[in-house]
Amino acid sequence: MRIDRELKAPHVRANPYPFYARLRKTAPVVEGAHPILGPAYYLTRYEDVYNALKDPRFVNDRANAVEGGGALFDRWWMPRILKLFQKNMVSQDEPNHRRLRNLVHKAFTPRMIENLTARVEQMVGEMLDTASRKPTADLIAELALPLPLNVISEMLGVPPPQRLEFRRMLSRFLESTQSPVGFLLSYPSAVGMERFFRGMVKLRREQPADDLMTALVQAEEAGDQLDEDELISMIFLLLFAGYETTVNLIGNGTLALLENPEQLQKLREHPELIDSAVEELLRYTNPVEMPGPRFAREDVEIQGVKIPRGSTVFPLLASANRDEAAFENPDTLDITRNPNRHVAFGYGIHYCLGAPLARLEGRIALQTLVQRFPEMQLAVPSDKLRWSKNPGLRGLKALPLHLSGTGARPNELPATSAAA
């Protein structure tokens, strides 16, 4: 079996969980192949995934696992933008990872995220006003996609006259990176984004403002600052971290609630459950199916399988979050589940930086939908929905809904927890 091929099969993309369940029972560590990185091993059980995410024997920078491991990105034909991506902290190990994360934490603070609450509520309300006037609304195009794009453009301080073009450019870039071929085709968009961000960095060095870009430019600890390449790479990382998870959480989460009407009704009657509902939807729907690769810096044995030094390892988060050994009735959606030690955002030092932002946007969007549109229903059978072909991300291409009625405006909704 070639798991890397199986993961892309249409029936697996439509519903990967039976496939993962079989692997957990019969082949918890599966060998495959990566087209560039060579032999790869996929971990399917919760305990193994959890341990691998924090095990120092696995690293994120291939150069730290095998001699010459970083040479790929030093080759003359490698696009400069890809070399730039390697400077972000997801691709770094200690101590440089800690240095980068500490600097970014100076700018990307929980308080900054929580201060966005009112603005996100306003955006969600306006987007759903527009969507509710349509007989059939595509929730992905009307809300899940534009919401994080609008939020991040405002957070970064993109000047209002440039926001529409910025969102168009960013949308084209993010959508084109859904496959390896698409990523190559996205090169012109990536270069355009890089040029745009370098201009923004220059502007904020000269004209500081109350925005994330300025905070990143000014972030300093013990006399250390991000250099310009690190700044640009970090901005790209924030875009990915705060975008993909949010889009898929809103889309997948809405579908899961519609397919589990008793849970939808429970959330409607008990809005105070929204925080635990979001955590359960993260576990149950898995917006990120697997993170970027890790690399074995020494021979490691897991479940009787030897993983040689230098090998690529993919922890399957989506399989871990449905593991019977870790969760009672894992294939059941339970918005009151407690405890809920899911790994939807990863674990350890590389825990997703965009998690608070994704939680905030997902919480407001889902709660508004649930309370405002009590007659909301799917406009097509669920088996007709199309899923992303990217095995690393679990997301819908479109989610056609009949929202029915105008419902209450966001400021009329029951109060919910502000925790993000």
C-alpha positions in Angstrom: 0.0 0.0 0.0 1.3 3.5 -0.9 -0.3 5.6 1.8 0.7 8.8 0.1 -1.4 7.8 -2.9 -4.3 6.4 -0.8 -4.6 9.7 1.1 -5.4 11.5 -2.2 -8.0 8.9 -3.3 -11.5 10.6 -3.8 -13.2 8.3 -1.4 -10.6 8.9 1.3 -10.8 12.7 0.8 -14.6 12.5 1.2 -14.3 10.5 4.4 -10.8 9.6 5.7 -11.9 8.3 9.1 -12.6 4.6 8.2 -9.3 4.4 6.5 -7.5 5.9 9.5 -9.3 3.4 11.8 -8.1 0.5 9.8 -4.5 1.8 9.9 -4.6 2.3 13.7 -5.6 -1.4 14.1 -3.4 -3.0 11.5 -0.5 -0.6 10.6 -0.2 2.2 13.1 3.1 3.3 11.5 2.9 3.2 7.7 5.9 3.6 5.3 5.4 5.7 2.2 7.4 8.0 0.0 7.6 11.8 -0.4 8.4 13.0 -4.0 11.2 15.3 -2.8 12.1 14.2 0.7 12.3 10.4 0.1 11.1 7.7 2.5 8.3 8.8 4.8 6.5 7.3 7.8 3.0 8.2 8.8 1.9 7.9 12.5 -1.8 7.2 13.1 -2.3 6.5 16.8 -2.8 9.4 19.3 -0.1 8.3 21.7 2.5 8.1 18.9 1.4 11.4 17.3 1.4 13.2 20.7 4.8 11.9 21.6 6.4 12.6 18.2 5.2 16.3 18.4 7.3 16.8 21.5 10.1 14.2 21.1 13.5 15.9 20.6 14.6 13.0 18.4 12.3 14.5 15.7 13.2 17.9 14.3 11.6 20.4 11.9 14.8 21.5 10.2 16.0 18.6 8.0 19.6 20.0 8.2 19.6 19.0 11.9 18.6 15.4 11.0 21.0 14.4 8.2 24.2 15.8 6.8 23.5 18.0 3.9 19.8 17.9 4.7 19.4 21.6 4.0 21.2 21.5 0.7 18.0 21.2 -1.3 17.1 24.9 -0.5 20.6 26.0 -1.3 20.6 24.8 -4.9 20.9 27.5 -7.6 17.5 26.6 -9.2 15.5 26.8 -6.0 13.3 29.9 -6.1 14.3 32.6 -3.6 10.8 32.8 -2.2 11.1 29.1 -1.0 14.4 29.8 0.6 12.7 32.7 2.4 9.9 30.4 3.7 12.6 28.3 5.4 13.4 31.2 7.7 10.0 30.9 9.5 10.0 29.4 13.0 8.0 26.3 12.0 11.0 25.2 10.0 13.4 26.0 12.9 14.6 24.0 15.9 15.9 25.2 19.2 17.5 27.6 20.1 16.6 29.7 17.0 12.9 28.6 17.2 12.6 30.0 20.7 14.3 33.2 19.7 11.8 33.8 16.8 8.8 32.8 18.8 9.7 35.0 21.7 10.1 38.0 19.4 6.7 37.3 17.6 5.0 36.8 21.0 5.9 40.4 21.7 3.7 41.4 18.8 1.1 38.6 18.4 -0.4 38.8 21.9 -3.6 37.3 23.3 -4.7 40.9 24.2 -4.3 42.0 20.6 -6.4 39.0 19.5 -9.1 39.6 22.1 -9.3 43.3 21.1 -10.5 42.1 17.7 -13.8 40.7 19.1 -16.1 43.6 18.3 -14.6 44.0 14.8 -15.0 40.3 14.0 -18.6 40.4 15.2 -19.2 43.3 12.9 -17.6 41.6 9.9 -19.5 38.4 10.5 -22.8 40.3 10.8 -22.2 42.2 7.6 -21.2 39.2 5.6 -24.2 37.2 6.8 -26.5 40.2 6.0 -25.4 39.8 2.4 -25.6 36.0 2.4 -29.1 35.9 3.9 -30.5 37.8 0.9 -29.6 35.0 -1.4 -31.8 32.0 -2.0 -28.7 29.8 -1.7 -25.6 31.0 0.0 -22.2 29.4 -0.3 -20.9 29.7 3.3 -17.3 29.2 2.2 -17.3 32.1 -0.4 -19.6 34.3 1.7 -18.0 34.0 5.1 -15.4 31.4 5.8 -12.9 32.7 3.1 -13.4 36.5 3.3 -13.5 36.7 7.1 -9.9 35.7 7.9 -8.7 37.6 4.8 -10.4 40.8 6.0 -9.2 40.3 9.6 -5.5 39.7 8.7 -5.4 42.7 6.3 -6.7 45.0 9.1 -4.3 43.4 11.7 -1.3 44.0 9.4 -2.4 47.6 8.9 -2.7 47.4 5.1 -3.8 50.9 4.1 -7.6 51.0 3.2 -7.0 51.9 -0.5 -4.9 48.8 -0.9 -7.0 46.3 1.0 -9.1 45.1 -1.9 -6.1 44.4 -4.1 -4.3 42.9 -1.2 -7.1 40.5 -0.4 -7.4 39.5 -4.1 -3.6 38.9 -4.3 -3.6 37.0 -1.0 -6.6 34.9 -2.0 -5.0 33.9 -5.3 -1.8 33.0 -3.6 -3.4 30.9 -0.8 -5.8 29.1 -3.2 -3.0 28.2 -5.6 -0.9 26.5 -2.8 -3.4 23.6 -2.4 -1.2 21.3 -4.4 2.5 21.0 -5.4 1.8 22.0 -9.0 -0.4 24.8 -7.7 2.4 26.0 -5.5 4.8 26.2 -8.4 2.2 28.1 -10.4 1.8 30.4 -7.5 5.3 31.7 -7.8 4.4 35.0 -9.4 1.8 35.6 -6.8 4.3 34.8 -4.0 6.8 37.2 -5.4 4.1 39.9 -5.6 3.2 39.3 -2.0 6.9 39.4 -1.0 7.3 42.8 -2.8 4.1 44.1 -1.1 5.3 43.1 2.4 8.7 44.6 1.9 7.0 47.8 1.0 4.9 47.5 4.1 7.9 46.9 6.4 9.6 50.0 4.9 6.5 52.1 5.5 6.1 51.0 9.1 9.8 51.6 9.9 9.2 55.2 8.7 5.6 55.6 9.8 4.8 53.4 12.8 1.1 52.7 13.5 -1.0 50.7 15.9 -1.0 47.5 13.9 0.7 44.0 13.8 3.2 45.0 11.1 4.5 47.8 13.3 4.6 45.5 16.3 6.6 42.9 14.4 9.0 45.6 13.1 9.6 46.9 16.6 9.6 43.6 18.5 12.8 43.3 20.4 14.2 41.2 23.2 17.7 41.6 24.8 18.7 43.9 21.9 17.6 41.3 19.3 15.2 42.0 16.5 13.8 40.2 13.4 15.8 40.9 10.3 13.9 41.8 7.1 13.9 38.3 5.7 12.7 36.9 9.0 9.9 39.5 9.1 8.7 38.6 5.7 8.8 34.9 6.4 7.0 35.4 9.7 4.2 37.4 8.0 3.7 34.5 5.4 3.5 32.1 8.3 0.9 34.2 10.1 -1.2 34.3 7.0 -1.1 30.5 6.7 -1.6 29.9 10.4 -4.5 32.3 10.7 -6.2 31.5 7.4 -6.4 27.8 6.6 -7.5 26.7 10.0 -10.2 29.3 10.3 -11.7 28.7 6.8 -11.9 24.9 7.5 -13.1 25.3 11.1 -16.1 27.5 10.0 -17.0 25.3 7.0 -16.4 21.9 8.5 -17.9 22.9 11.8 -21.1 24.2 10.2 -21.5 21.0 8.2 -20.8 18.8 11.3 -23.5 20.7 13.3 -26.0 20.3 10.4 -25.3 16.6 10.2 -25.8 16.3 14.0 -29.0 18.2 14.6 -29.2 17.2 18.3 -25.9 18.9 18.9 -26.9 21.9 16.9 -30.0 22.3 18.9 -28.1 21.9 22.2 -25.7 24.7 21.2 -28.7 26.9 20.2 -30.3 26.3 23.6 -27.1 26.6 25.5 -24.9 29.3 23.9 -22.5 29.1 26.9 -21.3 25.8 25.4 -19.7 27.6 22.4 -16.1 27.3 23.7 -16.3 23.5 24.3 -18.2 23.2 21.0 -15.4 24.8 19.1 -12.8 22.5 20.7 -14.9 19.5 19.8 -15.4 20.7 16.3 -11.6 21.1 16.0 -11.2 17.5 17.2 -14.1 16.0 15.2 -13.6 17.9 11.8 -9.8 18.4 11.8 -9.2 21.6 9.8 -5.5 20.6 9.5 -5.2 16.9 8.7 -1.5 16.7 9.2 1.2 19.3 9.8 4.4 19.8 8.0 7.0 17.0 8.1 9.4 16.2 11.0 12.7 14.5 10.5 14.3 11.7 12.6 17.7 12.9 13.9 18.5 9.3 15.0 17.1 5.8 14.5 13.7 5.6 16.3 11.5 2.6 16.8 7.7 3.1 17.1 5.2 0.3 17.3 7.9 -2.2 16.2 8.8 -0.2 13.1 12.3 1.2 12.7 12.4 4.7 11.4 15.9 5.4 10.1 17.8 8.6 10.8 17.0 11.3 8.3 13.6 9.9 7.5 10.6 12.1 7.0 7.8 11.6 9.6 4.2 12.8 9.2 2.0 12.8 12.4 -1.6 12.3 11.2 -3.5 14.7 13.5 -6.9 13.7 12.0 -6.3 10.1 12.8 -5.0 10.8 16.4 -8.1 12.9 17.1 -10.4 9.9 16.3 -8.4 7.3 18.2 -10.5 5.0 20.3 -7.7 4.7 22.8 -7.7 8.4 23.5 -11.3 9.5 23.2 -14.6 7.8 24.2 -16.9 7.4 21.2 -14.4 9.3 19.0 -16.7 9.2 16.0 -19.5 10.9 17.9 -19.8 14.7 18.0 -20.2 15.8 21.6 -20.0 19.5 22.2 -19.8 18.9 26.0 -16.8 16.6 25.7 -14.5 17.2 28.7 -11.6 16.6 28.9 -10.8 17.1 25.2 -7.0 16.8 24.7 -7.2 17.0 20.9 -4.1 17.8 18.8 -5.8 19.9 16.1 -3.3 22.7 16.6 -0.3 20.4 17.2 1.5 20.2 20.5 4.8 21.2 22.0 7.1 24.0 21.0 5.5 24.2 17.5 1.9 24.6 18.8 0.1 26.7 16.2 0.7 30.4 16.7 -2.6 31.2 15.0 -4.7 29.1 17.3 -6.1 32.0 19.4 -7.1 33.9 16.2 -8.7 30.8 14.6 -10.7 30.1 17.9 -11.9 33.7 18.1 -13.1 33.9 14.5 -14.6 30.4 14.6 -16.4 31.0 17.8 -18.0 34.2 16.6 -18.9 32.9 13.2 -20.4 29.6 14.4 -22.3 31.1 17.3 -23.8 33.8 15.0 -24.9 31.2 12.4 -26.4 29.0 15.0 -28.4 31.7 16.7 -29.3 33.9 13.8 -30.5 31.2 11.4 -32.6 28.6 13.2 -33.9 27.2 9.9 -30.5 26.8 8.3 -30.1 23.7 6.2 -27.9 22.2 3.5 -28.9 23.1 0.0 -27.4 19.9 -1.5 -27.0 16.4 -0.2 -23.8 16.1 1.9 -22.4 13.3 -0.4 -22.4 15.9 -3.2 -20.0 18.2 -1.4 -16.5 18.6 -2.8 -13.5 18.4 -0.5 -9.9 19.7 -0.9 -7.6 17.3 -2.7 -4.7 18.4 -0.3 -4.2 15.6 2.2 -2.7 18.0 4.7 -5.8 20.1 5.0 -9.4 19.0 5.4 -11.7 21.6 3.9 -14.7 22.0 1.7 -14.6 23.6 -1.7 -18.1 25.0 -1.2 -20.9 24.7 1.4 -24.3 25.7 -0.2 -26.9 26.6 2.4 -30.4 27.8 2.7 -30.1 30.2 5.5 -33.8 31.2 5.6 -35.0 34.4 7.3 -33.0 37.4 8.3 -32.7 36.4 12.0 -31.2 38.5 14.8 -28.3 40.9 14.3 -25.0 39.9 16.1 -25.5 42.5 18.9 -28.8 40.8 19.7 -27.3 37.4 20.3 -26.9 35.8 23.7 -23.6 36.7 25.5 -20.9 34.1 25.0 -17.5 33.5 26.7 -14.8 35.8 25.5 -12.1 33.2 26.0 -10.0 32.6 22.9 
